[in-house]
Amino acid sequence: MAGKFEIYQDKAGEYRFRLKAGNGENILASEGYKDKGGAENGIASVKKNAVENDRFEIKESTSGKPYFVLKAANHQVIGQSQMYDSAASAQNGIQSVMNNAPEAAIDDQTG
């Protein structure tokens, strides 16, 4: 099963998207956007930038857990991963985004 983007509204009414792998696991999440068009543009940016390995950066949380961010050409963060137990797991997450994002369908759950 292929990966997919889900667009949804959070409790504050902002639009967000998440990229799910074929197994249903969340592999990338966005910031909140004021309108759905912002989320759709964010998805387009992820699809475009996910094929560029140098657009990913592994970081460490304040609790010492590795995670990664995906940045656009202008260095703005367009998505962030979950926290991982190891840098190797975060690298596997990056590979999953690179494999899934370019061809992922969009599931608009905003009704």
Secondary structure by P-SEA (a helix, b strand, c coil): cbbbbbbbbccccbbbbbbbcccccccccccccccaaaaaaaaaaaaaaccccccbbbbbcccbbbbbbbbcccccccccccccccaaaaaaaaaaaaacccbbbbbbccc
